[in-house]
Amino acid sequence: MSHLHINPSILSADFSRLGDELRAITDADAAHIDVMDNHFVPNLTWGPPVVERLHEISPIPFDVHLMIEDADRWAPRYAEIGCESVTFHAEAAIAPIKLARELRAQGSRAGMALRPATPVEPYLDMLEELDLLLIMTVEPGFGGQKFLDLTLPKLRRAAEAVRGSGASVALQVDGGVSEETIGRAAEAGANVFVAGSSVYGADDPAAAIEGLRSVAERAAENSTRITNMP
Ligand SMILES: O=C(CO)[C@H](O)[C@H](O)COP(=O)(O)O
């Protein structure tokens, strides 16, 4: 099994048949569930009751991305539902360390996300508290946006810090991930890739997932070779 994960975002799925859309991506590692509140981002999706019901029928784990204010209050609710991974935004959490500990204590993996303009450096001392760090590669809020290459230096610095810390933290990218961009993110050190329109906009979502995975694997191999060069 690949160590690189492809997590399709159901934000780009057909909302009238979400059960079928989840069953179309059983080859993926997890389904990425975008929760938006129209305050932290100018868009609105779903909340705990819908996510709970979808989780009950989903054949694969849930990777929940909370684009909401008041994350300290709401994130634990998604862990209680049983979502395997719960990611809150650093910009929306009052006590991120306490919150990450709470999510882990409830049995979920604890993730923290950074908007494109948020630096990673203030958070490097808390890597041990996290299972996942999400570097947003678009402004959060909408699918179908263009991948922001300006986030790649931050991703590289985060990858170096994770390697240096010895902590077991997955590095996720989200936004504009396609066969054209995924290689650059993999080379920079990402190992979990969220893809919405490039999976659900494809005629064959399963083939799209495999296409993304093979491009990312090739890029990650090349990147290791470069790192190991004398
Ligand atoms: O978090 C998100 C938007 O804020 C989505 O996960 C993201 O937009 C995925 O869609 P696409 O791959 O089409 O960019």
The ligand as an SDF file (V2000), in Angstrom:
LIG
                    3D

 14 13  0  0  0  0  0  0  0  0999 V2000
  -11.1660   22.9240    1.3670 O   0  0  0  0  0  0  0  0  0  0  0  0
  -11.6250   23.0540    0.2660 C   0  0  0  0  0  0  0  0  0  0  0  0
  -12.0850   24.3930   -0.1790 C   0  0  0  0  0  0  0  0  0  0  0  0
  -11.8410   25.2900    0.8400 O   0  0  0  0  0  0  0  0  0  0  0  0
  -11.7770   21.8820   -0.6670 C   0  0  0  0  0  0  0  0  0  0  0  0
  -11.3860   20.6980   -0.0150 O   0  0  0  0  0  0  0  0  0  0  0  0
  -10.9860   22.1140   -1.9220 C   0  0  0  0  0  0  0  0  0  0  0  0
  -11.4370   23.2390   -2.5410 O   0  0  0  0  0  0  0  0  0  0  0  0
  -11.0320   20.9300   -2.8440 C   0  0  0  0  0  0  0  0  0  0  0  0
  -11.4790   21.2910   -4.1150 O   0  0  0  0  0  0  0  0  0  0  0  0
  -10.5390   21.4050   -5.4060 P   0  0  0  0  0  0  0  0  0  0  0  0
   -9.6810   20.1690   -5.4400 O   0  0  0  0  0  0  0  0  0  0  0  0
  -11.5120   21.4870   -6.5320 O   0  0  0  0  0  0  0  0  0  0  0  0
   -9.6960   22.6420   -5.2550 O   0  0  0  0  0  0  0  0  0  0  0  0
  1  2  2  0
  2  3  1  0
  2  5  1  0
  3  4  1  0
  5  6  1  0
  5  7  1  0
  7  8  1  0
  7  9  1  0
  9 10  1  0
 10 11  1  0
 11 12  2  0
 11 13  1  0
 11 14  1  0
M  END
$$$$
